[in-house]
Amino acid sequence: MNLSKEKKQIYQNFKKCIDERSLESMKKPLYQHLNLYCSFIAHYSIEGFKYKYSDFRFLDFINNFLQPYFQMNLRYSGKERYKEINELNYLMQQYIIENSKQIQYEFENRQIRLKVEKLRVLAEELGYYIVSKEQGNKVDINTTIESDGQISLF
């Protein structure tokens, strides 16, 4: 890695955000780099940027680095300083690629856990409980099957 001290700090801040699965620890130099050289649109503030990519929208942030159009940001030409920007963008993209499957897996599991929790709360509110398929055919719901094939609760 042949980066200046400033660019190394940006990269370290980027890696920390990716590892935390959140932009909460993003600092202004990283924010500015993302807006200037990584195809992110400008927001009114760093706080607005963090909000835009908070929670499950963090996957949109990740996907920006996986899109084909991001490749054009690896080809700044001309001045020497662009070589460093190209290298930093390449390193950022590679870090995303290395971690993207794990990040996707974690967010999918988080989404499933949220859905199951909502289901559990609803079932409890109605006086029922839920059981996973692996636990067998336990059913705690009084049901009838109507003539049209629909299940009715009673």
Long-range contacts (C-beta under 8 A, 24 or more apart in sequence): 1-87, 1-91, 2-84, 2-87, 3-84, 3-87, 3-88, 3-91, 4-84, 7-84, 7-85, 7-87, 7-88, 10-88, 11-88, 11-91, 11-92, 14-92, 14-95, 15-95, 18-62, 18-95, 18-96, 18-99, 18-103, 19-99, 21-58, 21-103, 21-106, 21-107, 22-54, 22-58, 23-49, 23-50, 23-53, 23-54, 23-58, 23-61, 24-50, 24-54, 26-50, 33-88, 37-73, 37-76, 37-85, 37-88, 37-89, 38-64, 38-65, 38-70, 38-73, 38-89, 38-92, 39-64, 39-69, 39-70, 39-72, 39-73, 40-64, 56-107, 56-110, 56-111, 58-103, 58-107, 59-103, 59-104, 59-107, 62-96, 62-100, 62-103, 62-104, 65-92, 65-93, 65-96, 65-97, 66-93, 66-96, 66-97, 66-100
